[in-house]
Structure formats: C-alpha cells, structure tokens
C-alpha cells in the first residue's frame, strides 16, 4: 500500500508537471502568435501609409513640375530673351514693350490653377512686369536671389511669402541663350498656399490621418490638423528614423517623404489605434483558445495517465521478483500495444540474460580446458627442439654440413611456427620473409633443380606489421600446384611493393593454372570459407582470407583484400593488399 500511494503521488506530480509545461507552451505560442499578427498588421498598414505618402508626394511634384515647365517656357520665350538682352546692353524696355509682356507671362496662370501672379525682373532686380517700380530685393531675401543664380535657371521654391502668409514664393533666374547663358533677369511666382493642401483616406471617420507639408527651412506650409503646432511639426520633421511619435495623449505612426523638386517634407501621421484595431479581437481569441486547450489537455492527460500507469504498476509488481536473483519471464498484464511491447522486451531480455549466463559458463569451461592443453603443448616443442639439436650435432660430427643446414632451417621453421615471434600474432614483414626463405630452402632440398624461387621486397617496406604465417600457405600452394604437379622445372616468385598507406604482396607460379570454370568454383568456395590447401598441408587459402578479414576489419583504405588470377597452362597469381596502419592487434 505505501508503494502504491507513492506511485499515485508520483503520477499526480507528473500530471501537474505536464499541465505546467502545457500552460507555458500555450502562453509562449499565444504571445508569439499575437506579436507576429500584430507586427504583420502594423507592417501592412505602414506599407499602405508609405504608398499613400508616395502618391501624395507624386501629386504635389506633378503640380510643381507643371509650374516648372510653364515657367521654363516663359523664361526661354524669344521676346523676353531679346527684351532682357537689350536691357543688359543699356537699352531699357519702353512702356510699349512692357505692355506686350502679359500674353507671354500669363501663360503660367492660364494653364495652372492656384497661381496668383508671375512677375518679371531684370538682372538688377527692377520689376518689368507688372508695370510699377517695385524691386525684387523687397520681395525675397538676398540669399534666395543668390541661390537662384547658383541654380542657373532652375526653379527655386522659397516657401511662405514673408509678406503674405496665404502665398508661396518661387524664383527662377532667366539665362540669356544668345549671351552664353548669362543671367538676364528673374521670374517671381506667387502661388496660392491653400492649393497645396493634401488629404489622406486610410483611416475611417473620426480617426482621420494628419497630413503635414513643411518647407526646407522647417516652416509649416499646409496641415489638415490645426492642433499640430509649428514647433511640433518641425520636431517631427527633424527626428531621425522614429516611426512612432506621441503628441499629447495620442500616438501616431509617422511616415516621411521628401520632395526631390522643392526639398519640402511631407509627413503623414496615422493614429496607432487605427492600425491595431484588430488586435483586441485577436487577443480575445487567443485567450479563449488557450483556456479551452488547457481544459481539454487536462481531461485527456488524466485519462491517458490512468490508461498507461495502471498496466505499468502491474508490470512493476511482476518484475520485483528479479531483485531476488530469479530471472523469469512475466505474464501478459495489459492489452495495450505499448505495454505489450514493454512486456515482450522484458521477457526477451530475461531470455537473453539466461542464455548469456549459460554461454559465459560454457566459455569459462572451454577456457580452462584450453589453458590446460596449452600448458601441456608447451612441453612437446621442448623435446622436439632437443631432438633436432642432437641430430644437428650428430651430422656436424659426421661432416654432413648440408644436412646439418637443413636441420637448422627446419628447427627455425618449427620454432617460428610453434612459438612465434610475439604474443599477439603479429610479426614484421622481414621476419615473415625470412621464414619463407627457410621454407623454400627446405623445399629446394626436395625438388632440387625442379624448383626456382625469388623474393623481391625493398627494404623500406619490410618494417610493416602483418599476421604471422600469412604468406606460407600461399607459397606452399604455389609449390604444390606449380612445381609438384609437373615434371619440368617450376618457378615461384614473391614480390612486395608498397606506398605510404598500403602494401601489395604477390605470390605467383608458372604451373598448370586453372580454367575459368575451376577459378569460378574456387572463388565461390572462398566466399563460403570451405576451401583447404592441397593435400591438407598448411592452413589453406580460405584460412588466409579469413585471417585478413579478422585482422583488418576496417573499410576502404583500412581494409585488406585478396585477388586470384589464373590461366590454364600459364600459372596462378595470388595478390593481397594490406594497409600499413589500421590492423586489429590481438
């Protein structure tokens, strides 16, 4: 009972933990969704406002461009050009000549709405039209006259007329074409300020946008909101990259557009609450969805936890018997697929553990027998070497030096084969080649002139490690099939070549060889590991291939390989490649 109460408490804690995680996730997802949608609405509104500003600025520049074109037409008029040219040369225009000016100058007022007047002045600032004695310097500041001169004929907008707040002023220098475009006079354009008023239509009624037009000096030209002061407008125009501005208790999205023609700045102020009008509905939807999701998740979590934990409790109870060291399978405790899988996996684990226990026990018995046999086998070579040593000295005493040499070679051959040069089964290539030389020396005694052999191995590759007795089965196979099976002399050649990563060892003979059918059958048997060497001597080619796989288990350049090439009547060639590094020691 205490254990069951503890498990129930654990289940409740897990359920509360899941609910807490779910609430955190819902809150996080809701906040992210709300922020993303709000940002999307705001960005879309800002893009629309920006487009509205570009369109409004385009309409304004269209009006200004029309005025610019008409004043250009007036300034380049031939009659005005000749009149100003004569004035520079000292011939002041007569009263009759000045009376001829209205049809030309009034073209601007005729084709452009909102132009109050167009005035013509000579280079000294004396007014030629209208017909009075006013001076240009009494209309606009001297610095604007200098700016018009620097613009060399371009229309320069001054801004609000200092003597008439309902008008806007623009000035243009007239360049004389026949006098190398020298200054000949000035045009002064006075436009109705109210004609430049702009409006926008993004917001609905009661939340109209505010449109401000400011001159290059920061003075407010037009505004559709009388509550925006000159100071506030100048501050908004001078702010850098501020998209949101607060005026009193109202917040606005500010979009600025600067005219390339006049240098004036167009400001569009959109109330923030107009842009974020849909976010309140979105916020309510997210909150309601989160509450419903939490309730649904709570009910489903309780149901699923009960469905899962009850069978788990039964399974835990059935598994407690393993604490006593009794490994026995459990009975079926649930019809749920997941619990059945757990039950099946546990039973399978118990079976594997019992099987492994039996296997380890058998291996320990086998190891004990093997160690006993190894101790016994260590005694047998001792008597063999003593016998060979007695035979050697007996032959020396009888001056049988050649036979004594064979006995020494045989003794070294047995010692290398039985005891080896190292305890892990690996030797240097030079030791293996020396063993092959002793073997061929003994075989030479048997076959005499029928056997010719050659070993070609450069010194730089002879320090490579390879498994002991890897090459003798190949050389033995070459002698038995290349020399013993024929009457005429035979030749056996062992060649070693190498690089920085791999070495290649080739054993070839010029014996009877094999046809394609015999070679195919041999390769098939090699794949199954059933091949033995001829007359059961040595460990056979299959043994060599198996040892290559065991001692070099790597892949790619770290693996070893063996290839057999044979032709009927031309001999057999066995080629193996092993990596310089990467063999499995021990």
C-alpha positions, 0 to 999 in steps of 0.5 A, spaced: 500 500 500 505 505 501 508 503 494 502 504 491 500 511 494 507 513 492 506 511 485 499 515 485 503 521 488 508 520 483 503 520 477 499 526 480 506 530 480 507 528 473 500 530 471 501 537 474 508 537 471 505 536 464 499 541 465 505 546 467 509 545 461 502 545 457 500 552 460 507 555 458 507 552 451 500 555 450 502 562 453 509 562 449 505 560 442 499 565 444 504 571 445 508 569 439 502 568 435 499 575 437 506 579 436 507 576 429 499 578 427 500 584 430 507 586 427 504 583 420 498 588 421 502 594 423 507 592 417 501 592 412 498 598 414 505 602 414 506 599 407 499 602 405 501 609 409 508 609 405 504 608 398 499 613 400 505 618 402 508 616 395 502 618 391 501 624 395 508 626 394 507 624 386 501 629 386 504 635 389 511 634 384 506 633 378 503 640 380 510 643 381 513 640 375 507 643 371 509 650 374 516 648 372 515 647 365 510 653 364 515 657 367 521 654 363 517 656 357 516 663 359 523 664 361 526 661 354 520 665 350 524 669 344 521 676 346 523 676 353 530 673 351 531 679 346 527 684 351 532 682 357 538 682 352 537 689 350 536 691 357 543 688 359 546 692 353 543 699 356 537 699 352 531 699 357 524 696 355 519 702 353 512 702 356 510 699 349 514 693 350 512 692 357 505 692 355 506 686 350 509 682 356 502 679 359 500 674 353 507 671 354 507 671 362 500 669 363 501 663 360 503 660 367 496 662 370 492 660 364 494 653 364 495 652 372 490 653 377 492 656 384 497 661 381 496 668 383 501 672 379 508 671 375 512 677 375 518 679 371 525 682 373 531 684 370 538 682 372 538 688 377 532 686 380 527 692 377 520 689 376 518 689 368 512 686 369 507 688 372 508 695 370 510 699 377 517 700 380 517 695 385 524 691 386 525 684 387 530 685 393 523 687 397 520 681 395 525 675 397 531 675 401 538 676 398 540 669 399 534 666 395 536 671 389 543 668 390 541 661 390 537 662 384 543 664 380 547 658 383 541 654 380 542 657 373 535 657 371 532 652 375 526 653 379 527 655 386 521 654 391 522 659 397 516 657 401 511 662 405 511 669 402 514 673 408 509 678 406 503 674 405 502 668 409 496 665 404 502 665 398 508 661 396 514 664 393 518 661 387 524 664 383 527 662 377 533 666 374 532 667 366 539 665 362 540 669 356 541 663 350 544 668 345 549 671 351 552 664 353 547 663 358 548 669 362 543 671 367 538 676 364 533 677 369 528 673 374 521 670 374 517 671 381 511 666 382 506 667 387 502 661 388 496 660 392 498 656 399 491 653 400 492 649 393 497 645 396 493 642 401 493 634 401 488 629 404 489 622 406 483 616 406 486 610 410 483 611 416 475 611 417 471 617 420 473 620 426 480 617 426 482 621 420 490 621 418 494 628 419 497 630 413 503 635 414 507 639 408 513 643 411 518 647 407 526 646 407 527 651 412 522 647 417 516 652 416 509 649 416 506 650 409 499 646 409 496 641 415 489 638 415 490 638 423 490 645 426 492 642 433 499 640 430 503 646 432 509 649 428 514 647 433 511 640 433 511 639 426 518 641 425 520 636 431 517 631 427 520 633 421 527 633 424 527 626 428 531 621 425 528 614 423 522 614 429 516 611 426 512 612 432 511 619 435 506 621 441 503 628 441 499 629 447 495 623 449 495 620 442 500 616 438 501 616 431 505 612 426 509 617 422 511 616 415 516 621 411 517 623 404 521 628 401 520 632 395 526 631 390 523 638 386 522 643 392 526 639 398 519 640 402 517 634 407 511 631 407 509 627 413 503 623 414 501 621 421 496 615 422 493 614 429 496 607 432 489 605 434 487 605 427 492 600 425 491 595 431 484 595 431 484 588 430 488 586 435 483 586 441 479 581 437 485 577 436 487 577 443 480 575 445 481 569 441 487 567 443 485 567 450 479 563 449 483 558 445 488 557 450 483 556 456 479 551 452 486 547 450 488 547 457 481 544 459 481 539 454 489 537 455 487 536 462 481 531 461 485 527 456 492 527 460 488 524 466 485 519 462 491 517 458 495 517 465 490 512 468 490 508 461 498 507 461 500 507 469 495 502 471 498 496 466 505 499 468 504 498 476 502 491 474 508 490 470 512 493 476 509 488 481 511 482 476 518 484 475 520 485 483 521 478 483 528 479 479 531 483 485 531 476 488 536 473 483 530 469 479 530 471 472 523 469 469 519 471 464 512 475 466 505 474 464 501 478 459 498 484 464 495 489 459 492 489 452 495 495 450 500 495 444 505 499 448 505 495 454 505 489 450 511 491 447 514 493 454 512 486 456 515 482 450 522 486 451 522 484 458 521 477 457 526 477 451 531 480 455 530 475 461 531 470 455 537 473 453 540 474 460 539 466 461 542 464 455 548 469 456 549 466 463 549 459 460 554 461 454 559 465 459 559 458 463 560 454 457 566 459 455 569 459 462 569 451 461 572 451 454 577 456 457 580 452 462 580 446 458 584 450 453 589 453 458 590 446 460 592 443 453 596 449 452 600 448 458 601 441 456 603 443 448 608 447 451 612 441 453 612 437 446 616 443 442 621 442 448 623 435 446 622 436 439 627 442 439 632 437 443 631 432 438 633 436 432 639 439 436 642 432 437 641 430 430 644 437 428 650 435 432 650 428 430 651 430 422 656 436 424 660 430 427 659 426 421 661 432 416 654 432 413 654 440 413 648 440 408 644 436 412 646 439 418 643 446 414 637 443 413 636 441 420 637 448 422 632 451 417 627 446 419 628 447 427 627 455 425 621 453 421 618 449 427 620 454 432 617 460 428 611 456 427 610 453 434 612 459 438 612 465 434 615 471 434 610 475 439 604 474 443 599 477 439 600 474 432 603 479 429 610 479 426 614 484 421 614 483 414 622 481 414 621 476 419 615 473 415 620 473 409 625 470 412 621 464 414 619 463 407 626 463 405 627 457 410 621 454 407 623 454 400 630 452 402 627 446 405 623 445 399 629 446 394 632 440 398 626 436 395 625 438 388 632 440 387 633 443 380 625 442 379 624 448 383 626 456 382 624 461 387 625 469 388 623 474 393 623 481 391 621 486 397 625 493 398 627 494 404 623 500 406 617 496 406 619 490 410 618 494 417 610 493 416 606 489 421 602 483 418 599 476 421 604 471 422 604 465 417 600 469 412 604 468 406 606 460 407 600 457 405 600 461 399 607 459 397 606 452 399 600 452 394 604 455 389 609 449 390 604 444 390 600 446 384 606 449 380 612 445 381 609 438 384 604 437 379 609 437 373 615 434 371 619 440 368 622 445 372 617 450 376 618 457 378 615 461 384 616 468 385 614 473 391 614 480 390 612 486 395 611 493 393 608 498 397 606 506 398 605 510 404 598 507 406 598 500 403 602 494 401 601 489 395 604 482 396 604 477 390 605 470 390 605 467 383 607 460 379 608 458 372 604 451 373 598 448 370 593 454 372 586 453 372 580 454 367 575 459 368 570 454 370 575 451 376 577 459 378 569 460 378 568 454 383 574 456 387 572 463 388 565 461 390 568 456 395 572 462 398 566 466 399 563 460 403 570 459 407 570 451 405 576 451 401 583 447 404 590 447 401 592 441 397 593 435 400 591 438 407 598 441 408 598 448 411 592 452 413 589 453 406 587 459 402 580 460 405 584 460 412 588 466 409 582 470 407 579 469 413 585 471 417 585 478 413 578 479 414 579 478 422 585 482 422 583 488 418 576 489 419 576 496 417 573 499 410 576 502 404 583 504 405 583 500 412 581 494 409 585 488 406 583 484 400 585 478 396 585 477 388 586 470 384 588 470 377 589 464 373 590 461 366 590 454 364 597 452 362 600 459 364 600 459 372 596 462 378 597 469 381 595 470 388 595 478 390 593 481 397 593 488 399 594 490 406 594 497 409 600 499 413 596 502 419 589 500 421 590 492 423 586 489 429 592 487 434 590 481 438 
